[in-house]
Amino acid sequence: MFASRPVVHPLEVAAPADPVQPAPGVLMKDLPGMPGTPGGLGLRVLQLLFAAISLAAMSSTVDFASVSAFSYLIATTILQCVWSLTVAIVDIYALLVKRCLRNRRAVALFAIGDGISSVEQFLNSPLS
């Protein structure tokens, strides 16, 4: 077969001035609500506030100790309050010392803790 062959003409490309320079594009460093950001701290404080309000409403009933499922729900709400308070303290510390919490292990720990606390709340809710 008599096909034409492509001809390659090399071009002179200038070397980059700074080889460590990041690739062009937009890098999202601080996602809203991420641990160690003011938005994340605000969300944790709201989470703690709502968990404390629900705990106060549940424990103010007269016969909450007689229903075992209700007692389990109160126990999981207490765990939710402790978890939210702990992560809020970590967020406050990170903001005060200007420490970045974008560590893969730290974010994985927060995600696993939030997942466990949300699943336990769902399993012990009266609707399930």
N, CA, C and O atoms as a printed pandas DataFrame, in Angstrom:
     atom_number atom_name residue_name chain_id  residue_number  x_coord  y_coord  z_coord
0              1         N          MET        A               1    0.829   -1.143    0.000
1              2        CA          MET        A               1    0.000    0.000    0.000
2              3         C          MET        A               1    0.893    1.231    0.000
3              4         O          MET        A               1    1.919    1.260    0.680
4              5         N          PHE        A               2    0.504    2.240   -0.758
5              6        CA          PHE        A               2    1.300    3.447   -0.886
6              7         C          PHE        A               2    0.674    4.581   -0.080
7              8         O          PHE        A               2    0.084    5.502   -0.646
8              9         N          ALA        A               3    0.803    4.511    1.241
9             10        CA          ALA        A               3    0.262    5.557    2.100
10            11         C          ALA        A               3    1.370    6.552    2.418
11            12         O          ALA        A               3    2.547    6.198    2.473
12            13         N          SER        A               4    0.984    7.758    2.618
13            14        CA          SER        A               4    1.981    8.766    2.961
14            15         C          SER        A               4    2.408    8.599    4.413
15            16         O          SER        A               4    1.629    8.157    5.257
16            17         N          ARG        A               5    3.624    8.951    4.682
17            18        CA          ARG        A               5    4.151    8.853    6.033
18            19         C          ARG        A               5    4.123   10.235    6.680
19            20         O          ARG        A               5    4.421   11.239    6.033
20            21         N          PRO        A               6    3.762   10.277    7.966
21            22        CA          PRO        A               6    3.741   11.584    8.620
22            23         C          PRO        A               6    5.160   12.087    8.845
23            24         O          PRO        A               6    6.083   11.318    9.111
24            25         N          VAL        A               7    5.296   13.357    8.733
25            26        CA          VAL        A               7    6.590   13.974    8.961
26            27         C          VAL        A               7    6.527   14.691   10.303
27            28         O          VAL        A               7    5.599   15.456   10.561
28            29         N          VAL        A               8    7.507   14.443   11.147
29            30        CA          VAL        A               8    7.541   15.049   12.471
30            31         C          VAL        A               8    8.588   16.146   12.464
31            32         O          VAL        A               8    9.747   15.921   12.119
32            33         N          HIS        A               9    8.158   17.332   12.852
33            34        CA          HIS        A               9    9.061   18.453   12.972
34            35         C          HIS        A               9    9.197   18.781   14.454
35            36         O          HIS        A               9    8.239   19.268   15.054
36            37         N          PRO        A              10   10.322   18.537   15.049
37            38        CA          PRO        A              10   10.465   18.843   16.477
38            39         C          PRO        A              10   10.415   20.343   16.733
39            40         O          PRO        A              10   10.918   21.137   15.938
40            41         N          LEU        A              11    9.809   20.716   17.836
41            42        CA          LEU        A              11    9.689   22.108   18.237
42            43         C          LEU        A              11   10.571   22.341   19.448
43            44         O          LEU        A              11   10.773   21.455   20.279
44            45         N          GLU        A              12   11.082   23.537   19.525
45            46        CA          GLU        A              12   11.866   23.912   20.695
46            47         C          GLU        A              12   10.896   24.347   21.790
47            48         O          GLU        A              12   10.135   25.299   21.614
48            49         N          VAL        A              13   10.929   23.649   22.914
49            50        CA          VAL        A              13   10.066   23.970   24.043
50            51         C          VAL        A              13   10.954   24.430   25.182
51            52         O          VAL        A              13   11.914   23.759   25.559
52            53         N          ALA        A              14   10.615   25.578   25.714
53            54        CA          ALA        A              14   11.408   26.115   26.813
54            55         C          ALA        A              14   11.125   25.315   28.084
55            56         O          ALA        A              14    9.992   24.915   28.349
56            57         N          ALA        A              15   12.177   25.096   28.853
57            58        CA          ALA        A              15   12.033   24.372   30.122
58            59         C          ALA        A              15   11.308   25.268   31.130
59            60         O          ALA        A              15   11.479   26.487   31.107
60            61         N          PRO        A              16   10.511   24.682   32.004
61            62        CA          PRO        A              16    9.818   25.508   32.994
62            63         C          PRO        A              16   10.816   26.175   33.930
63            64         O          PRO        A              16   11.851   25.603   34.269
64            65         N          ALA        A              17   10.487   27.392   34.340
65            66        CA          ALA        A              17   11.396   28.155   35.197
66            67         C          ALA        A              17   11.529   27.515   36.572
67            68         O          ALA        A              17   12.631   27.449   37.117
68            69         N          ASP        A              18   10.431   27.046   37.136
69            70        CA          ASP        A              18   10.436   26.429   38.455
70            71         C          ASP        A              18    9.896   25.002   38.314
71            72         O          ASP        A              18    8.699   24.828   38.088
72            73         N          PRO        A              19   10.744   23.981   38.441
73            74        CA          PRO        A              19   10.256   22.619   38.233
74            75         C          PRO        A              19    9.320   22.133   39.347
75            76         O          PRO        A              19    8.633   21.129   39.160
76            77         N          VAL        A              20    9.273   22.804   40.483
77            78        CA          VAL        A              20    8.409   22.403   41.590
78            79         C          VAL        A              20    7.052   23.078   41.500
79            80         O          VAL        A              20    6.166   22.783   42.302
80            81         N          GLN        A              21    6.874   23.960   40.563
81            82        CA          GLN        A              21    5.635   24.702   40.404
82            83         C          GLN        A              21    4.476   23.726   40.149
83            84         O          GLN        A              21    4.603   22.820   39.325
84            85         N          PRO        A              22    3.339   23.906   40.857
85            86        CA          PRO        A              22    2.220   22.984   40.658
86            87         C          PRO        A              22    1.621   23.120   39.266
87            88         O          PRO        A              22    1.772   24.144   38.600
88            89         N          ALA        A              23    0.954   22.086   38.856
89            90        CA          ALA        A              23    0.310   22.086   37.543
90            91         C          ALA        A              23   -0.768   23.157   37.513
91            92         O          ALA        A              23   -1.386   23.441   38.539
92            93         N          PRO        A              24   -0.999   23.753   36.357
93            94        CA          PRO        A              24   -2.030   24.784   36.283
94            95         C          PRO        A              24   -3.405   24.178   36.553
95            96         O          PRO        A              24   -3.685   23.042   36.172
96            97         N          GLY        A              25   -4.222   24.928   37.192
97            98        CA          GLY        A              25   -5.557   24.469   37.534
98            99         C          GLY        A              25   -5.944   25.008   38.894
99           100         O          GLY        A              25   -5.188   25.753   39.517
100          101         N          VAL        A              26   -7.090   24.639   39.336
101          102        CA          VAL        A              26   -7.588   25.108   40.611
102          103         C          VAL        A              26   -7.463   23.977   41.624
103          104         O          VAL        A              26   -8.008   22.891   41.428
104          105         N          LEU        A              27   -6.749   24.239   42.693
105          106        CA          LEU        A              27   -6.638   23.270   43.772
106          107         C          LEU        A              27   -7.472   23.766   44.935
107          108         O          LEU        A              27   -7.271   24.885   45.407
108          109         N          MET        A              28   -8.402   22.954   45.403
109          110        CA          MET        A              28   -9.245   23.338   46.528
110          111         C          MET        A              28   -8.566   22.875   47.798
111          112         O          MET        A              28   -8.548   21.682   48.104
112          113         N          LYS        A              29   -8.011   23.814   48.533
113          114        CA          LYS        A              29   -7.300   23.461   49.746
114          115         C          LYS        A              29   -8.234   23.411   50.940
115          116         O          LYS        A              29   -8.216   22.432   51.686
116          117         N          ASP        A              30   -9.029   24.411   51.140
117          118        CA          ASP        A              30   -9.935   24.462   52.278
118          119         C          ASP        A              30  -11.359   24.243   51.795
119          120         O          ASP        A              30  -11.999   25.166   51.290
120          121         N          LEU        A              31  -11.847   23.037   51.949
121          122        CA          LEU        A              31  -13.229   22.754   51.614
122          123         C          LEU        A              31  -14.118   23.229   52.749
123          124         O          LEU        A              31  -13.730   23.116   53.912
124          125         N          PRO        A              32  -15.278   23.748   52.455
125          126        CA          PRO        A              32  -16.163   24.213   53.523
126          127         C          PRO        A              32  -16.577   23.059   54.428
127          128         O          PRO        A              32  -17.029   22.020   53.949
128          129         N          GLY        A              33  -16.424   23.241   55.719
129          130        CA          GLY        A              33  -16.812   22.219   56.674
130          131         C          GLY        A              33  -15.755   21.184   56.961
131          132         O          GLY        A              33  -16.004   20.240   57.712
132          133         N          MET        A              34  -14.578   21.336   56.380
133          134        CA          MET        A              34  -13.509   20.371   56.614
134          135         C          MET        A              34  -12.909   20.587   58.000
135          136         O          MET        A              34  -12.859   21.721   58.477
136          137         N          PRO        A              35  -12.451   19.509   58.660
137          138        CA          PRO        A              35  -11.854   19.684   59.991
138          139         C          PRO        A              35  -10.685   20.662   59.961
139          140         O          PRO        A              35   -9.851   20.619   59.056
140          141         N          GLY        A              36  -10.632   21.526   60.940
141          142        CA          GLY        A              36   -9.562   22.504   61.035
142          143         C          GLY        A              36   -9.872   23.828   60.372
143          144         O          GLY        A              36   -9.013   24.708   60.322
144          145         N          THR        A              37  -11.082   23.988   59.862
145          146        CA          THR        A              37  -11.496   25.256   59.257
146          147         C          THR        A              37  -12.579   25.887   60.130
147          148         O          THR        A              37  -13.224   25.189   60.911
148          149         N          PRO        A              38  -12.783   27.191   60.008
149          150        CA          PRO        A              38  -13.859   27.820   60.792
150          151         C          PRO        A              38  -15.242   27.247   60.468
151          152         O          PRO        A              38  -16.093   27.146   61.352
152          153         N          GLY        A              39  -15.463   26.880   59.226
153          154        CA          GLY        A              39  -16.742   26.262   58.867
154          155         C          GLY        A              39  -16.929   24.914   59.531
155          156         O          GLY        A              39  -18.027   24.578   59.976
156          157         N          GLY        A              40  -15.852   24.139   59.599
157          158        CA          GLY        A              40  -15.918   22.842   60.269
158          159         C          GLY        A              40  -16.191   22.988   61.751
159          160         O          GLY        A              40  -16.953   22.214   62.331
160          161         N          LEU        A              41  -15.568   23.980   62.363
161          162        CA          LEU        A              41  -15.812   24.241   63.781
162          163         C          LEU        A              41  -17.263   24.655   64.012
163          164         O          LEU        A              41  -17.896   24.212   64.971
164          165         N          GLY        A              42  -17.783   25.500   63.138
165          166        CA          GLY        A              42  -19.181   25.912   63.266
166          167         C          GLY        A              42  -20.141   24.741   63.136
167          168         O          GLY        A              42  -21.117   24.646   63.880
168          169         N          LEU        A              43  -19.862   23.849   62.186
169          170        CA          LEU        A              43  -20.726   22.678   62.027
170          171         C          LEU        A              43  -20.642   21.755   63.237
171          172         O          LEU        A              43  -21.653   21.194   63.657
172          173         N          ARG        A              44  -19.450   21.593   63.800
173          174        CA          ARG        A              44  -19.305   20.737   64.982
174          175         C          ARG        A              44  -20.020   21.333   66.192
175          176         O          ARG        A              44  -20.633   20.609   66.977
176          177         N          VAL        A              45  -19.940   22.645   66.335
177          178        CA          VAL        A              45  -20.625   23.290   67.463
178          179         C          VAL        A              45  -22.137   23.142   67.297
179          180         O          VAL        A              45  -22.844   22.891   68.273
180          181         N          LEU        A              46  -22.634   23.295   66.076
181          182        CA          LEU        A              46  -24.066   23.094   65.836
182          183         C          LEU        A              46  -24.464   21.644   66.084
183          184         O          LEU        A              46  -25.528   21.379   66.645
184          185         N          GLN        A              47  -23.615   20.705   65.669
185          186        CA          GLN        A              47  -23.893   19.301   65.910
186          187         C          GLN        A              47  -23.958   19.015   67.409
187          188         O          GLN        A              47  -24.845   18.299   67.871
188          189         N          LEU        A              48  -23.024   19.573   68.158
189          190        CA          LEU        A              48  -23.025   19.410   69.612
190          191         C          LEU        A              48  -24.259   20.058   70.238
191          192         O          LEU        A              48  -24.868   19.489   71.144
192          193         N          LEU        A              49  -24.622   21.228   69.765
193          194        CA          LEU        A              49  -25.781   21.934   70.297
194          195         C          LEU        A              49  -27.067   21.144   70.060
195          196         O          LEU        A              49  -27.875   20.989   70.976
196          197         N          PHE        A              50  -27.262   20.647   68.844
197          198        CA          PHE        A              50  -28.482   19.895   68.550
198          199         C          PHE        A              50  -28.521   18.557   69.291
199          200         O          PHE        A              50  -29.588   18.119   69.721
200          201         N          ALA        A              51  -27.366   17.909   69.442
201          202        CA          ALA        A              51  -27.331   16.660   70.207
202          203         C          ALA        A              51  -27.648   16.932   71.676
203          204         O          ALA        A              51  -28.352   16.147   72.312
204          205         N          ALA        A              52  -27.138   18.035   72.219
205          206        CA          ALA        A              52  -27.428   18.374   73.618
206          207         C          ALA        A              52  -28.895   18.733   73.809
207          208         O          ALA        A              52  -29.491   18.378   74.826
208          209         N          ILE        A              53  -29.484   19.435   72.842
209          210        CA          ILE        A              53  -30.910   19.772   72.930
210          211         C          ILE        A              53  -31.762   18.507   72.882
211          212         O          ILE        A              53  -32.710   18.369   73.654
212          213         N          SER        A              54  -31.430   17.587   71.981
213          214        CA          SER        A              54  -32.211   16.355   71.906
214          215         C          SER        A              54  -32.017   15.510   73.157
215          216         O          SER        A              54  -32.959   14.863   73.615
216          217         N          LEU        A              55  -30.811   15.506   73.715
217          218        CA          LEU        A              55  -30.568   14.781   74.958
218          219         C          LEU        A              55  -31.382   15.374   76.103
219          220         O          LEU        A              55  -31.957   14.637   76.905
220          221         N          ALA        A              56  -31.432   16.685   76.181
221          222        CA          ALA        A              56  -32.214   17.330   77.233
222          223         C          ALA        A              56  -33.705   17.052   77.062
223          224         O          ALA        A              56  -34.411   16.837   78.047
224          225         N          ALA        A              57  -34.184   17.055   75.834
225          226        CA          ALA        A              57  -35.606   16.781   75.604
226          227         C          ALA        A              57  -35.950   15.339   75.945
227          228         O          ALA        A              57  -37.004   15.070   76.520
228          229         N          MET        A              58  -35.058   14.404   75.590
229          230        CA          MET        A              58  -35.346   12.996   75.880
230          231         C          MET        A              58  -35.256   12.691   77.367
231          232         O          MET        A              58  -36.068   11.936   77.901
232          233         N          SER        A              59  -34.277   13.272   78.028
233          234        CA          SER        A              59  -34.112   12.958   79.451
234          235         C          SER        A              59  -35.112   13.695   80.335
235          236         O          SER        A              59  -35.230   13.380   81.519
236          237         N          SER        A              60  -35.819   14.650   79.794
237          238        CA          SER        A              60  -36.803   15.380   80.597
238          239         C          SER        A              60  -38.130   14.642   80.691
239          240         O          SER        A              60  -39.006   15.058   81.450
240          241         N          THR        A              61  -38.301   13.568   79.946
241          242        CA          THR        A              61  -39.542   12.807   80.041
242          243         C          THR        A              61  -39.574   12.024   81.347
243          244         O          THR        A              61  -38.532   11.769   81.949
244          245         N          VAL        A              62  -40.743   11.653   81.772
245          246        CA          VAL        A              62  -40.913   11.024   83.066
246          247         C          VAL        A              62  -40.458    9.568   83.077
247          248         O          VAL        A              62  -39.771    9.142   84.006
248          249         N          ASP        A              63  -40.829    8.810   82.064
249          250        CA          ASP        A              63  -40.584    7.371   82.105
250          251         C          ASP        A              63  -39.566    6.901   81.059
251          252         O          ASP        A              63  -39.757    5.848   80.451
252          253         N          PHE        A              64  -38.489    7.663   80.841
253          254        CA          PHE        A              64  -37.525    7.240   79.826
254          255         C          PHE        A              64  -36.742    6.006   80.265
255          256         O          PHE        A              64  -36.258    5.267   79.408
256          257         N          ALA        A              65  -36.600    5.756   81.552
257          258        CA          ALA        A              65  -35.833    4.598   82.022
258          259         C          ALA        A              65  -36.611    3.298   81.878
259          260         O          ALA        A              65  -36.009    2.224   81.896
260          261         N          SER        A              66  -37.920    3.364   81.735
261          262        CA          SER        A              66  -38.710    2.144   81.631
262          263         C          SER        A              66  -38.669    1.526   80.238
263          264         O          SER        A              66  -38.955    0.338   80.087
264          265         N          VAL        A              67  -38.327    2.293   79.236
265          266        CA          VAL        A              67  -38.254    1.781   77.866
266          267         C          VAL        A              67  -36.782    1.601   77.514
267          268         O          VAL        A              67  -36.023    2.569   77.488
268          269         N          SER        A              68  -36.378    0.349   77.242
269          270        CA          SER        A              68  -34.956    0.078   77.019
270          271         C          SER        A              68  -34.444    0.718   75.727
271          272         O          SER        A              68  -33.311    1.198   75.685
272          273         N          ALA        A              69  -35.261    0.730   74.680
273          274        CA          ALA        A              69  -34.816    1.342   73.429
274          275         C          ALA        A              69  -34.581    2.832   73.609
275          276         O          ALA        A              69  -33.665    3.394   73.010
276          277         N          PHE        A              70  -35.391    3.466   74.420
277          278        CA          PHE        A              70  -35.229    4.889   74.699
278          279         C          PHE        A              70  -33.947    5.144   75.483
279          280         O          PHE        A              70  -33.268    6.149   75.275
280          281         N          SER        A              71  -33.626    4.221   76.387
281          282        CA          SER        A              71  -32.371    4.340   77.139
282          283         C          SER        A              71  -31.163    4.193   76.220
283          284         O          SER        A              71  -30.163    4.890   76.391
284          285         N          TYR        A              72  -31.252    3.284   75.241
285          286        CA          TYR        A              72  -30.162    3.130   74.273
286          287         C          TYR        A              72  -30.016    4.380   73.408
287          288         O          TYR        A              72  -28.904    4.784   73.070
288          289         N          LEU        A              73  -31.129    4.975   73.060
289          290        CA          LEU        A              73  -31.082    6.202   72.260
290          291         C          LEU        A              73  -30.430    7.333   73.045
291          292         O          LEU        A              73  -29.680    8.127   72.477
292          293         N          ILE        A              74  -30.704    7.413   74.321
293          294        CA          ILE        A              74  -30.062    8.432   75.156
294          295         C          ILE        A              74  -28.566    8.158   75.273
295          296         O          ILE        A              74  -27.756    9.085   75.261
296          297         N          ALA        A              75  -28.201    6.874   75.386
297          298        CA          ALA        A              75  -26.775    6.525   75.468
298          299         C          ALA        A              75  -26.044    6.897   74.182
299          300         O          ALA        A              75  -24.926    7.408   74.235
300          301         N          THR        A              76  -26.660    6.647   73.028
301          302        CA          THR        A              76  -25.999    7.012   71.775
302          303         C          THR        A              76  -25.942    8.524   71.596
303          304         O          THR        A              76  -25.002    9.040   70.993
304          305         N          THR        A              77  -26.938    9.236   72.114
305          306        CA          THR        A              77  -26.893   10.698   72.043
306          307         C          THR        A              77  -25.773   11.249   72.924
307          308         O          THR        A              77  -25.127   12.236   72.572
308          309         N          ILE        A              78  -25.549   10.609   74.067
309          310        CA          ILE        A              78  -24.423   11.016   74.913
310          311         C          ILE        A              78  -23.104   10.782   74.186
311          312         O          ILE        A              78  -22.211   11.628   74.230
312          313         N          LEU        A              79  -22.979    9.633   73.515
313          314        CA          LEU        A              79  -21.767    9.363   72.731
314          315         C          LEU        A              79  -21.604   10.373   71.604
315          316         O          LEU        A              79  -20.488   10.791   71.298
316          317         N          GLN        A              80  -22.715   10.766   70.987
317          318        CA          GLN        A              80  -22.656   11.782   69.932
318          319         C          GLN        A              80  -22.169   13.112   70.492
319          320         O          GLN        A              80  -21.366   13.796   69.858
320          321         N          CYS        A              81  -22.648   13.480   71.671
321          322        CA          CYS        A              81  -22.191   14.727   72.303
322          323         C          CYS        A              81  -20.700   14.668   72.610
323          324         O          CYS        A              81  -19.977   15.636   72.374
324          325         N          VAL        A              82  -20.239   13.537   73.135
325          326        CA          VAL        A              82  -18.812   13.394   73.456
326          327         C          VAL        A              82  -17.968   13.458   72.187
327          328         O          VAL        A              82  -16.923   14.108   72.168
328          329         N          TRP        A              83  -18.418   12.784   71.124
329          330        CA          TRP        A              83  -17.673   12.800   69.859
330          331         C          TRP        A              83  -17.630   14.214   69.277
331          332         O          TRP        A              83  -16.575   14.671   68.838
332          333         N          SER        A              84  -18.754   14.896   69.271
333          334        CA          SER        A              84  -18.798   16.248   68.714
334          335         C          SER        A              84  -17.932   17.203   69.525
335          336         O          SER        A              84  -17.247   18.054   68.958
336          337         N          LEU        A              85  -17.958   17.068   70.840
337          338        CA          LEU        A              85  -17.133   17.919   71.693
338          339         C          LEU        A              85  -15.647   17.657   71.460
339          340         O          LEU        A              85  -14.848   18.592   71.408
340          341         N          THR        A              86  -15.282   16.394   71.321
341          342        CA          THR        A              86  -13.880   16.045   71.077
342          343         C          THR        A              86  -13.384   16.627   69.765
343          344         O          THR        A              86  -12.306   17.219   69.719
344          345         N          VAL        A              87  -14.146   16.468   68.712
345          346        CA          VAL        A              87  -13.715   16.980   67.403
346          347         C          VAL        A              87  -13.750   18.502   67.388
347          348         O          VAL        A              87  -12.930   19.122   66.711
348          349         N          ALA        A              88  -14.675   19.120   68.114
349          350        CA          ALA        A              88  -14.695   20.579   68.205
350          351         C          ALA        A              88  -13.448   21.088   68.926
351          352         O          ALA        A              88  -12.888   22.114   68.542
352          353         N          ILE        A              89  -13.012   20.384   69.962
353          354        CA          ILE        A              89  -11.779   20.782   70.659
354          355         C          ILE        A              89  -10.578   20.644   69.738
355          356         O          ILE        A              89   -9.688   21.494   69.744
356          357         N          VAL        A              90  -10.547   19.579   68.948
357          358        CA          VAL        A              90   -9.448   19.407   67.981
358          359         C          VAL        A              90   -9.482   20.529   66.947
359          360         O          VAL        A              90   -8.433   21.046   66.564
360          361         N          ASP        A              91  -10.679   20.910   66.491
361          362        CA          ASP        A              91  -10.798   22.018   65.532
362          363         C          ASP        A              91  -10.328   23.334   66.149
363          364         O          ASP        A              91   -9.630   24.110   65.496
364          365         N          ILE        A              92  -10.704   23.587   67.392
365          366        CA          ILE        A              92  -10.264   24.817   68.057
366          367         C          ILE        A              92   -8.747   24.841   68.184
367          368         O          ILE        A              92   -8.115   25.867   67.933
368          369         N          TYR        A              93   -8.165   23.719   68.570
369          370        CA          TYR        A              93   -6.711   23.635   68.689
370          371         C          TYR        A              93   -6.038   23.876   67.336
371          372         O          TYR        A              93   -5.051   24.606   67.248
372          373         N          ALA        A              94   -6.578   23.257   66.284
373          374        CA          ALA        A              94   -5.997   23.425   64.952
374          375         C          ALA        A              94   -6.095   24.875   64.485
375          376         O          ALA        A              94   -5.179   25.378   63.834
376          377         N          LEU        A              95   -7.178   25.539   64.806
377          378        CA          LEU        A              95   -7.323   26.947   64.414
378          379         C          LEU        A              95   -6.408   27.854   65.226
379          380         O          LEU        A              95   -5.870   28.824   64.691
380          381         N          LEU        A              96   -6.225   27.557   66.507
381          382        CA          LEU        A              96   -5.372   28.401   67.350
382          383         C          LEU        A              96   -3.897   28.307   66.969
383          384         O          LEU        A              96   -3.188   29.314   66.958
384          385         N          VAL        A              97   -3.441   27.104   66.660
385          386        CA          VAL        A              97   -2.023   26.945   66.321
386          387         C          VAL        A              97   -1.792   26.974   64.813
387          388         O          VAL        A              97   -0.679   26.752   64.337
388          389         N          LYS        A              98   -2.879   27.256   64.060
389          390        CA          LYS        A              98   -2.820   27.326   62.594
390          391         C          LYS        A              98   -2.239   26.034   62.010
391          392         O          LYS        A              98   -1.356   26.053   61.152
392          393         N          ARG        A              99   -2.764   24.926   62.503
393          394        CA          ARG        A              99   -2.321   23.603   62.083
394          395         C          ARG        A              99   -3.291   23.066   61.039
395          396         O          ARG        A              99   -4.505   23.210   61.180
396          397         N          CYS        A             100   -2.761   22.457   60.009
397          398        CA          CYS        A             100   -3.571   21.909   58.931
398          399         C          CYS        A             100   -4.027   20.499   59.299
399          400         O          CYS        A             100   -3.209   19.667   59.691
400          401         N          LEU        A             101   -5.318   20.228   59.174
401          402        CA          LEU        A             101   -5.842   18.893   59.430
402          403         C          LEU        A             101   -6.197   18.182   58.128
403          404         O          LEU        A             101   -7.101   17.347   58.107
404          405         N          ARG        A             102   -5.508   18.500   57.063
405          406        CA          ARG        A             102   -5.766   17.839   55.795
406          407         C          ARG        A             102   -4.916   16.582   55.645
407          408         O          ARG        A             102   -4.574   16.174   54.535
408          409         N          ASN        A             103   -4.589   15.989   56.763
409          410        CA          ASN        A             103   -3.859   14.742   56.776
410          411         C          ASN        A             103   -4.835   13.617   56.424
411          412         O          ASN        A             103   -5.974   13.613   56.890
412          413         N          ARG        A             104   -4.395   12.684   55.619
413          414        CA          ARG        A             104   -5.270   11.606   55.179
414          415         C          ARG        A             104   -5.772   10.779   56.367
415          416         O          ARG        A             104   -6.943   10.401   56.409
416          417         N          ARG        A             105   -4.906   10.504   57.312
417          418        CA          ARG        A             105   -5.297    9.698   58.472
418          419         C          ARG        A             105   -6.284   10.440   59.365
419          420         O          ARG        A             105   -7.233    9.846   59.876
420          421         N          ALA        A             106   -6.060   11.731   59.552
421          422        CA          ALA        A             106   -6.966   12.515   60.400
422          423         C          ALA        A             106   -8.353   12.602   59.774
423          424         O          ALA        A             106   -9.357   12.433   60.467
424          425         N          VAL        A             107   -8.416   12.862   58.483
425          426        CA          VAL        A             107   -9.708   12.959   57.804
426          427         C          VAL        A             107  -10.404   11.599   57.798
427          428         O          VAL        A             107  -11.623   11.524   57.952
428          429         N          ALA        A             108   -9.630   10.519   57.620
429          430        CA          ALA        A             108  -10.222    9.182   57.659
430          431         C          ALA        A             108  -10.768    8.877   59.054
431          432         O          ALA        A             108  -11.836    8.279   59.186
432          433         N          LEU        A             109  -10.041    9.285   60.089
433          434        CA          LEU        A             109  -10.514    9.073   61.459
434          435         C          LEU        A             109  -11.807    9.833   61.718
435          436         O          LEU        A             109  -12.737    9.293   62.317
436          437         N          PHE        A             110  -11.871   11.085   61.270
437          438        CA          PHE        A             110  -13.089   11.870   61.452
438          439         C          PHE        A             110  -14.253   11.257   60.671
439          440         O          PHE        A             110  -15.377   11.205   61.171
440          441         N          ALA        A             111  -13.991   10.795   59.455
441          442        CA          ALA        A             111  -15.056   10.200   58.638
442          443         C          ALA        A             111  -15.568    8.903   59.262
443          444         O          ALA        A             111  -16.774    8.656   59.281
444          445         N          ILE        A             112  -14.658    8.078   59.769
445          446        CA          ILE        A             112  -15.077    6.824   60.403
446          447         C          ILE        A             112  -15.862    7.117   61.679
447          448         O          ILE        A             112  -16.897    6.496   61.919
448          449         N          GLY        A             113  -15.386    8.051   62.498
449          450        CA          GLY        A             113  -16.104    8.412   63.723
450          451         C          GLY        A             113  -17.481    8.975   63.436
451          452         O          GLY        A             113  -18.443    8.636   64.125
452          453         N          ASP        A             114  -17.593    9.843   62.414
453          454        CA          ASP        A             114  -18.903   10.382   62.047
454          455         C          ASP        A             114  -19.813    9.283   61.514
455          456         O          ASP        A             114  -21.011    9.273   61.794
456          457         N          GLY        A             115  -19.246    8.363   60.749
457          458        CA          GLY        A             115  -20.048    7.255   60.221
458          459         C          GLY        A             115  -20.575    6.361   61.322
459          460         O          GLY        A             115  -21.742    5.969   61.301
460          461         N          ILE        A             116  -19.729    6.037   62.282
461          462        CA          ILE        A             116  -20.160    5.192   63.399
462          463         C          ILE        A             116  -21.238    5.898   64.225
463          464         O          ILE        A             116  -22.235    5.284   64.605
464          465         N          SER        A             117  -21.034    7.176   64.496
465          466        CA          SER        A             117  -22.028    7.887   65.306
466          467         C          SER        A             117  -23.356    8.046   64.564
467          468         O          SER        A             117  -24.416    8.006   65.189
468          469         N          SER        A             118  -23.315    8.225   63.262
469          470        CA          SER        A             118  -24.579    8.354   62.525
470          471         C          SER        A             118  -25.292    7.014   62.404
471          472         O          SER        A             118  -26.521    6.963   62.466
472          473         N          VAL        A             119  -24.536    5.922   62.232
473          474        CA          VAL        A             119  -25.167    4.607   62.132
474          475         C          VAL        A             119  -25.786    4.205   63.465
475          476         O          VAL        A             119  -26.889    3.660   63.499
476          477         N          GLU        A             120  -25.083    4.470   64.560
477          478        CA          GLU        A             120  -25.655    4.099   65.853
478          479         C          GLU        A             120  -26.890    4.928   66.167
479          480         O          GLU        A             120  -27.820    4.423   66.796
480          481         N          GLN        A             121  -26.923    6.186   65.745
481          482        CA          GLN        A             121  -28.126    7.000   65.951
482          483         C          GLN        A             121  -29.281    6.452   65.116
483          484         O          GLN        A             121  -30.423    6.422   65.573
484          485         N          PHE        A             122  -28.976    6.017   63.883
485          486        CA          PHE        A             122  -30.029    5.497   63.005
486          487         C          PHE        A             122  -30.573    4.171   63.530
487          488         O          PHE        A             122  -31.785    3.952   63.519
488          489         N          LEU        A             123  -29.694    3.289   63.988
489          490        CA          LEU        A             123  -30.135    1.987   64.459
490          491         C          LEU        A             123  -30.957    2.071   65.734
491          492         O          LEU        A             123  -31.824    1.230   65.970
492          493         N          ASN        A             124  -30.697    3.072   66.553
493          494        CA          ASN        A             124  -31.429    3.202   67.807
494          495         C          ASN        A             124  -32.592    4.163   67.730
495          496         O          ASN        A             124  -33.242    4.417   68.744
496          497         N          SER        A             125  -32.875    4.705   66.560
497          498        CA          SER        A             125  -33.987    5.654   66.463
498          499         C          SER        A             125  -35.314    4.891   66.525
499          500         O          SER        A             125  -35.373    3.727   66.129
500          501         N          PRO        A             126  -36.352    5.521   67.006
501          502        CA          PRO        A             126  -37.648    4.845   67.116
502          503         C          PRO        A             126  -38.271    4.544   65.758
503          504         O          PRO        A             126  -39.169    3.706   65.675
504          505         N          LEU        A             127  -37.820    5.203   64.695
505          506        CA          LEU        A             127  -38.421    4.984   63.375
506          507         C          LEU        A             127  -37.929    3.719   62.702
507          508         O          LEU        A             127  -38.605    3.195   61.817
508          509         N          SER        A             128  -36.736    3.198   63.109
509          510        CA          SER        A             128  -36.206    2.016   62.434
510          511         C          SER        A             128  -36.757    0.739   63.013
511          512         O          SER        A             128  -36.408   -0.348   62.553
